[in-house]
């Protein structure tokens, strides 16, 4: 069989892979895109950010209707049809997946459905429904994403022990749900199931939920979750699990003493690992670090000069938009352009209730690196718009370089924080000062004003709060 020849082969059609393939095609390259799943879009679209945000929106409506009684507007008890909810969510995924496929076709990208395996540094074997196909390429971009980690002690072969993939498919609404891990995935999905009616218990081995996020940003999330969930236990370890009839018996360690508890379902959200098994990387010069992630330079090039790697397979922040940016950098590097992943501001968003978003330098990082900073804050209790939304539980903060007054980082907790953070990204990326933000007129009444007022508070002139610059 004659091998397929192409200039660039992209393995994986997620936000990094299809963005890289589209960009390379737009730049005039002959591109082949390989994806093993029938629906394009990768982890994010199929079992990650898109379905989780759909369910978070749907369940937010439940929370809003319940809270509206305080405003004098009452509804009857909601009825949840899981089959319809699941179908609505899946229809979104189908629409987006078909859209990506159409865009690939219009760009004349060759799409091959199958599982890829590297035969050598310039040959990819693809196992398809029609048999094996071989692709000879000049350059390859690996963008195969990651999967939820399920420690062997928790892997009972019982569907009642779920990872995020299964939880997003809404198998049922368990009466008692245990979430192991208080990171962003556990807290987001805990939010969904609590709104649907589950009694949610979160166990976190560390002293705080959302580890790595500044404490003042995480605190409103913890307060809200303590009301919405049955319980949140910190500094708590899960020792083992076992199947007991239609429940899961979980042995936890509390005050150094084991205790057994029964749950209808358990969601394990303790991290993710790269999808690199059986990829044939041993037939190339690609190397991995001690955590199993691919090593690459700032141009996304691996130790094999013909192979680049982007997104979750590299470790670091496992974010779709980071993968997209890395995909474009990889293409530019292949084209010989001076492009590198250096000093690039990548925002992060946790879609809990309230949301948390940040970009640039955080207080935690500044302390770890010994960087002198000033912090300016605006509490949303002084925001007219936040009060009209019944959401005074937010805050906006700026991390400022004392001498230059340049904005080094932005953090926001509150309703719609994920939509607000982009102004922060632009400010940090463009080297804006606190004065630039303070002098930029923001519409009133809006939540976006909180950035302007945080900047004004740095100078002691915030209109809606009493503030004084030290």
C-alpha positions as CSV (number, residue, x, y, z in Angstrom):
1,X,0.0,0.0,0.0
2,X,1.3,3.4,-1.0
3,X,1.8,5.7,2.0
4,X,0.0,9.0,2.3
5,X,2.4,11.9,2.0
6,X,1.8,15.2,3.7
7,X,3.8,18.2,5.0
8,X,2.3,18.3,8.5
9,X,0.4,15.6,10.3
10,X,-1.5,16.6,13.4
11,X,-2.4,13.8,15.8
12,X,-5.5,14.7,17.8
13,X,-8.4,17.0,16.8
14,X,-8.9,18.9,20.1
15,X,-8.6,22.7,20.6
16,X,-4.9,22.4,20.2
17,X,-4.9,20.0,17.3
18,X,-7.6,21.4,15.1
19,X,-6.4,24.9,15.7
20,X,-2.9,23.9,14.6
21,X,-4.2,22.1,11.6
22,X,-6.4,25.0,10.5
23,X,-3.6,27.5,11.0
24,X,-1.1,25.4,9.0
25,X,-3.7,25.0,6.2
26,X,-4.4,28.8,6.2
27,X,-0.6,29.3,5.9
28,X,-0.6,27.1,2.7
29,X,0.6,23.8,4.1
30,X,-0.7,20.4,3.1
31,X,-2.2,19.0,6.4
32,X,-3.4,15.7,7.5
33,X,-5.5,15.5,10.7
34,X,-5.8,12.2,12.6
35,X,-8.4,11.6,15.2
36,X,-9.6,8.3,16.7
37,X,-13.0,9.6,18.0
38,X,-15.9,9.9,15.6
39,X,-16.7,13.4,16.8
40,X,-14.0,16.0,16.5
41,X,-13.2,18.4,19.2
42,X,-11.1,16.4,21.6
43,X,-11.4,16.1,25.3
44,X,-12.6,19.7,25.7
45,X,-15.6,19.4,23.4
46,X,-16.6,15.8,24.1
47,X,-15.9,15.1,27.8
48,X,-14.5,18.3,29.3
49,X,-15.1,22.0,29.1
50,X,-18.1,22.2,26.8
51,X,-20.3,19.6,28.4
52,X,-19.4,20.7,31.9
53,X,-20.3,24.3,31.1
54,X,-23.6,23.2,29.5
55,X,-24.5,21.4,32.7
56,X,-23.3,24.3,34.9
57,X,-25.5,26.7,33.0
58,X,-28.5,24.3,33.2
59,X,-28.1,23.8,36.9
60,X,-27.5,27.6,37.5
61,X,-31.1,28.1,36.4
62,X,-32.2,25.8,39.2
63,X,-30.2,27.8,41.7
64,X,-31.5,31.1,40.3
65,X,-35.2,30.0,40.4
66,X,-34.8,28.9,44.0
67,X,-33.1,32.2,45.0
68,X,-35.7,34.3,43.2
69,X,-38.2,33.8,46.0
70,X,-36.3,36.5,47.9
71,X,-37.2,38.9,45.1
72,X,-40.9,38.1,45.3
73,X,-40.9,35.8,42.3
74,X,-41.7,32.1,43.1
75,X,-41.8,29.1,40.8
76,X,-43.2,25.6,41.4
77,X,-40.8,22.7,42.2
78,X,-38.6,22.0,39.2
79,X,-38.7,18.7,37.4
80,X,-35.5,17.4,36.0
81,X,-35.7,15.0,33.0
82,X,-32.2,13.5,32.8
83,X,-32.7,12.0,29.4
84,X,-33.7,15.4,27.9
85,X,-30.9,17.2,29.8
86,X,-28.4,14.7,28.4
87,X,-29.9,15.0,24.9
88,X,-29.7,18.8,25.0
89,X,-26.1,18.6,26.1
90,X,-25.2,16.1,23.4
91,X,-26.9,18.2,20.7
92,X,-24.5,21.0,21.5
93,X,-21.5,18.7,21.2
94,X,-22.8,17.3,17.9
95,X,-23.3,20.8,16.5
96,X,-19.8,21.9,17.5
97,X,-18.2,18.7,16.3
98,X,-19.9,18.9,12.9
99,X,-18.8,22.6,12.6
100,X,-15.1,21.6,13.2
101,X,-15.4,18.9,10.5
102,X,-16.9,21.4,8.0
103,X,-14.2,23.9,8.7
104,X,-11.6,21.2,8.1
105,X,-13.2,20.2,4.8
106,X,-13.3,23.8,3.6
107,X,-9.6,24.2,4.3
108,X,-9.0,21.0,2.3
109,X,-7.5,19.2,5.3
110,X,-7.2,15.5,4.9
111,X,-9.1,13.9,7.8
112,X,-8.3,10.3,8.8
113,X,-10.4,8.7,11.6
114,X,-8.3,6.2,13.5
115,X,-5.7,5.6,16.2
116,X,-2.1,6.8,15.4
117,X,1.1,5.0,16.2
118,X,4.6,6.3,15.3
119,X,6.6,3.8,13.3
120,X,9.6,6.2,13.2
121,X,10.3,9.9,13.3
122,X,8.6,10.5,9.9
123,X,6.0,7.7,9.6
124,X,2.7,7.4,11.4
125,X,0.6,4.3,11.2
126,X,-3.1,4.8,11.6
127,X,-5.4,1.9,12.5
128,X,-8.7,2.8,10.8
129,X,-12.0,0.9,10.3
130,X,-10.8,0.1,6.7
131,X,-7.5,-1.2,7.9
132,X,-4.0,0.2,8.4
133,X,-2.9,3.4,6.7
134,X,0.7,4.8,6.7
135,X,1.4,8.6,6.6
136,X,4.8,9.9,5.6
137,X,5.2,13.4,6.9
138,X,7.8,16.2,7.2
139,X,6.6,17.4,10.6
140,X,4.2,16.0,13.2
141,X,2.3,17.8,16.0
142,X,1.2,15.6,18.9
143,X,-2.1,16.9,20.4
144,X,-3.7,13.8,22.0
145,X,-4.7,15.4,25.3
146,X,-5.1,13.8,28.7
147,X,-7.4,11.5,30.7
148,X,-8.7,11.5,34.3
149,X,-6.3,9.8,36.7
150,X,-7.9,6.9,38.5
151,X,-5.6,5.5,41.2
152,X,-5.5,1.7,41.3
153,X,-6.8,1.7,44.9
154,X,-10.0,3.3,43.6
155,X,-10.4,1.3,40.4
156,X,-12.9,-1.3,41.4
157,X,-14.3,-1.9,38.0
158,X,-17.6,-0.6,39.3
159,X,-19.4,2.2,37.3
160,X,-20.5,3.8,40.6
161,X,-16.9,4.9,40.9
162,X,-16.7,7.7,38.3
163,X,-14.2,9.9,36.7
164,X,-15.3,13.2,35.2
165,X,-16.0,11.5,31.9
166,X,-18.7,9.3,33.3
167,X,-20.0,12.0,35.7
168,X,-20.6,14.4,32.7
169,X,-22.9,11.7,31.1
170,X,-25.3,12.1,34.1
171,X,-26.0,8.4,34.6
172,X,-28.4,9.3,37.5
173,X,-28.8,11.7,40.4
174,X,-27.3,9.9,43.3
175,X,-28.7,10.7,46.7
176,X,-25.3,10.7,48.3
177,X,-22.3,11.6,46.2
178,X,-18.7,11.6,47.4
179,X,-16.2,13.8,45.5
180,X,-12.6,12.9,46.0
181,X,-10.5,15.9,45.3
182,X,-11.3,19.6,45.8
183,X,-9.7,20.9,42.7
184,X,-11.5,22.7,39.9
185,X,-13.0,19.6,38.3
186,X,-14.3,18.2,41.6
187,X,-15.8,21.5,42.7
188,X,-17.4,22.2,39.3
189,X,-19.1,18.8,39.1
190,X,-20.0,18.9,42.7
191,X,-21.8,22.2,41.9
192,X,-23.7,20.4,39.2
193,X,-24.8,17.4,41.2
194,X,-25.7,19.5,44.3
195,X,-28.0,21.7,42.2
196,X,-29.6,18.5,40.8
197,X,-30.4,17.4,44.4
198,X,-27.5,15.2,45.4
199,X,-26.0,15.4,49.0
200,X,-22.4,16.1,48.0
201,X,-19.5,15.5,50.3
202,X,-16.0,16.7,49.1
203,X,-12.9,15.2,50.6
204,X,-9.6,17.1,50.0
205,X,-6.2,15.9,51.2
206,X,-4.7,19.4,51.3
207,X,-5.6,22.2,53.8
208,X,-7.6,24.1,51.2
209,X,-9.8,23.6,48.1
210,X,-8.7,24.9,44.8
211,X,-5.0,24.6,45.7
212,X,-2.7,27.1,44.1
213,X,-5.4,29.8,43.9
214,X,-4.9,32.9,46.1
215,X,-6.8,32.4,49.4
216,X,-8.9,35.5,49.1
217,X,-10.2,34.4,45.6
218,X,-10.9,30.9,46.8
219,X,-12.7,31.9,50.0
220,X,-16.0,33.0,48.5
221,X,-16.2,29.7,46.6
222,X,-15.6,27.8,49.8
223,X,-18.3,29.7,51.6
224,X,-20.8,29.1,48.8
225,X,-19.9,25.4,48.5
226,X,-20.3,24.9,52.3
227,X,-23.9,26.1,51.9
228,X,-24.6,24.1,48.7
229,X,-22.8,20.9,49.7
230,X,-23.5,18.6,52.6
231,X,-19.9,18.8,53.7
232,X,-16.4,19.8,52.7
233,X,-13.6,18.1,54.6
234,X,-10.0,19.3,54.3
235,X,-6.9,17.4,55.3
236,X,-8.7,14.2,54.7
237,X,-7.4,11.1,53.0
238,X,-9.2,8.3,51.3
239,X,-7.6,5.0,52.2
240,X,-9.6,2.5,50.2
241,X,-12.9,1.7,48.5
242,X,-15.0,-1.4,48.1
243,X,-18.3,-2.4,46.6
244,X,-21.1,-3.2,49.0
245,X,-24.3,-4.1,47.2
246,X,-25.4,-1.0,45.3
247,X,-23.2,1.3,47.2
248,X,-19.5,2.1,47.6
249,X,-17.9,1.7,51.0
250,X,-15.2,4.3,51.4
251,X,-12.6,4.2,54.2
252,X,-11.4,7.7,55.1
253,X,-8.8,8.9,57.6
254,X,-10.1,11.4,60.1
255,X,-7.9,12.5,63.0
256,X,-5.6,9.7,62.1
257,X,-8.4,7.2,62.6
258,X,-10.0,5.2,59.8
259,X,-13.8,5.5,59.3
260,X,-16.1,3.7,56.9
261,X,-18.9,5.5,55.0
262,X,-21.3,4.5,52.3
263,X,-22.1,6.4,49.2
264,X,-24.3,5.8,46.1
265,X,-21.6,7.1,43.8
266,X,-18.1,8.4,44.0
267,X,-16.4,10.9,41.7
268,X,-12.7,10.7,41.7
269,X,-11.1,13.9,40.5
270,X,-7.4,13.8,41.6
271,X,-5.7,14.9,38.4
272,X,-5.1,14.0,34.8
273,X,-2.4,12.1,32.9
274,X,-1.3,12.4,29.2
275,X,-2.8,10.0,26.6
276,X,0.6,8.7,25.5
277,X,0.1,4.9,25.9
278,X,0.8,2.8,22.8
279,X,1.6,5.9,20.8
280,X,5.0,4.5,19.6
281,X,7.0,7.3,21.0
282,X,9.8,4.8,21.7
283,X,10.3,4.6,18.0
284,X,11.1,8.3,17.9
285,X,13.6,10.6,19.8
286,X,10.8,12.1,21.8
287,X,11.5,12.1,25.6
288,X,9.3,12.4,28.6
289,X,9.8,13.9,32.1
290,X,9.5,12.0,35.4
291,X,5.8,12.6,35.4
292,X,5.3,11.1,32.0
293,X,4.7,14.3,30.1
294,X,6.5,15.1,26.8
295,X,9.4,17.4,27.0
296,X,9.7,20.2,24.5
297,X,11.3,23.6,24.1
298,X,9.6,27.0,23.9
299,X,8.9,26.4,20.2
300,X,7.0,23.2,21.1
301,X,9.6,21.1,19.5
302,X,10.4,17.8,21.2
303,X,13.8,16.1,21.4
304,X,12.9,14.7,18.0
305,X,13.4,17.6,15.5
306,X,10.5,16.4,13.3
307,X,7.9,16.2,16.1
308,X,6.2,18.9,18.1
309,X,3.9,18.5,21.1
310,X,1.2,20.8,22.4
311,X,-1.5,21.0,25.1
312,X,-2.0,18.5,27.9
313,X,0.7,16.1,26.8
314,X,3.3,18.7,27.9
315,X,2.0,19.1,31.5
316,X,1.6,22.4,33.1
317,X,-1.8,24.2,33.0
318,X,-4.1,21.8,31.3
319,X,-6.2,24.4,29.5
320,X,-7.8,24.3,26.0
321,X,-6.8,27.9,25.2
322,X,-3.2,27.2,26.1
323,X,-3.2,24.3,23.7
324,X,-4.6,26.5,21.0
325,X,-1.9,29.1,21.5
326,X,0.8,26.4,21.5
327,X,-0.6,24.9,18.3
328,X,-0.1,28.2,16.5
329,X,3.4,28.6,17.9
330,X,4.3,25.1,16.7
331,X,3.1,25.9,13.2
332,X,5.0,29.2,13.2
333,X,8.1,27.4,14.3
334,X,7.8,24.8,11.6
335,X,7.4,27.7,9.1
336,X,10.7,29.1,10.4
337,X,9.1,32.2,12.0
338,X,10.5,33.7,15.2
339,X,7.8,32.4,17.6
340,X,8.1,31.0,21.1
341,X,6.0,30.3,24.1
342,X,7.6,33.0,26.2
343,X,6.0,35.7,28.4
344,X,2.5,34.7,27.2
345,X,-0.4,35.5,29.5
346,X,-2.7,32.5,29.9
347,X,-5.9,33.1,31.9
348,X,-7.5,30.3,34.0
349,X,-11.1,30.0,35.0
350,X,-12.9,27.8,37.5
351,X,-16.6,27.6,36.7
352,X,-17.8,27.1,40.2
353,X,-20.5,29.3,41.8
354,X,-19.1,31.9,42.1
355,X,-16.6,31.6,39.3
356,X,-12.9,32.3,39.8
357,X,-10.6,33.7,37.1
358,X,-7.0,34.9,37.1
359,X,-4.1,35.8,34.8
360,X,-0.5,36.8,35.1
361,X,1.2,36.9,38.5
362,X,-0.6,35.7,41.6
363,X,0.1,36.6,45.2
364,X,1.1,33.0,45.9
365,X,3.6,33.1,43.0
366,X,4.9,36.6,44.0
367,X,5.6,35.3,47.5
368,X,7.3,32.1,46.3
369,X,9.5,34.1,43.9
370,X,10.3,36.9,46.3
371,X,8.7,39.5,44.0
372,X,7.7,42.8,45.7
373,X,4.1,43.7,44.8
374,X,1.2,45.9,45.8
375,X,-2.4,44.6,45.8
376,X,-5.4,46.7,45.0
377,X,-8.9,45.3,45.7
378,X,-12.5,46.1,45.1
379,X,-15.2,44.2,47.0
380,X,-18.4,43.6,45.0
381,X,-20.5,44.5,48.0
382,X,-20.0,48.1,46.8
383,X,-21.0,47.3,43.2
384,X,-24.5,48.4,42.2
385,X,-24.6,45.8,39.4
386,X,-23.5,43.0,41.7
387,X,-26.3,43.9,44.1
388,X,-28.9,43.9,41.3
389,X,-27.8,40.4,40.5
390,X,-27.9,39.4,44.2
391,X,-24.2,38.6,43.9
392,X,-22.2,40.8,46.2
393,X,-20.0,37.8,47.0
394,X,-17.2,38.7,44.5
395,X,-14.0,40.7,44.5
396,X,-11.6,42.0,41.9
397,X,-7.9,42.4,42.7
398,X,-4.9,43.8,40.8
399,X,-1.3,42.7,41.4
400,X,0.8,45.8,40.8
401,X,4.5,46.4,40.5
402,X,5.3,49.2,43.1
403,X,7.8,51.2,41.2
404,X,6.3,51.2,37.7
405,X,2.6,50.7,38.7
406,X,2.4,48.1,36.0
407,X,-0.3,45.5,36.3
408,X,1.4,42.1,36.7
409,X,-1.7,40.1,37.5
410,X,-5.5,40.2,37.9
411,X,-7.7,38.0,39.9
412,X,-11.5,38.0,40.0
413,X,-14.1,35.9,42.0
414,X,-17.7,36.4,41.3
415,X,-20.6,35.9,38.8
416,X,-19.2,35.9,35.3
417,X,-15.6,36.2,36.3
418,X,-14.6,34.1,33.3
419,X,-16.0,36.7,31.0
420,X,-14.4,39.6,32.9
421,X,-10.8,38.3,33.0
422,X,-10.0,39.0,29.4
423,X,-9.6,42.7,30.2
424,X,-7.1,41.6,32.8
425,X,-5.3,39.5,30.2
426,X,-5.1,42.5,27.8
427,X,-3.8,44.8,30.6
428,X,-1.0,42.4,31.6
429,X,-0.2,41.5,28.0
430,X,0.1,45.1,26.9
431,X,2.0,46.3,30.0
432,X,-0.8,48.6,31.2
433,X,-0.5,50.5,34.4
434,X,-3.0,50.8,37.2
435,X,-3.5,54.4,36.0
436,X,-4.4,53.2,32.5
437,X,-7.2,51.1,33.9
438,X,-8.3,53.7,36.3
439,X,-8.5,56.3,33.6
440,X,-10.4,54.0,31.1
441,X,-14.1,54.8,31.4
442,X,-16.2,51.7,32.1
443,X,-19.9,51.5,31.6
444,X,-22.2,51.9,34.7
445,X,-23.6,49.8,36.2
446,X,-21.5,46.8,35.2
447,X,-19.4,44.2,36.9
448,X,-16.5,45.3,34.6
449,X,-16.4,48.6,36.6
450,X,-14.8,46.5,39.4
451,X,-11.5,46.5,37.5
452,X,-11.6,50.3,37.2
453,X,-12.5,50.7,40.8
454,X,-9.8,48.3,42.0
455,X,-7.3,50.4,40.0
456,X,-8.7,53.6,41.5
457,X,-8.4,52.2,45.0
458,X,-4.7,51.8,44.4
459,X,-4.6,55.6,44.2
460,X,-7.1,56.1,47.1
461,X,-9.8,57.5,44.8
462,X,-12.3,54.7,44.3
463,X,-15.7,56.3,44.0
464,X,-17.8,53.6,45.7
465,X,-15.5,52.6,48.5
466,X,-13.4,54.3,51.2
467,X,-9.8,53.7,50.2
468,X,-6.5,55.1,51.0
469,X,-3.1,54.4,49.4
470,X,-0.4,53.6,51.9
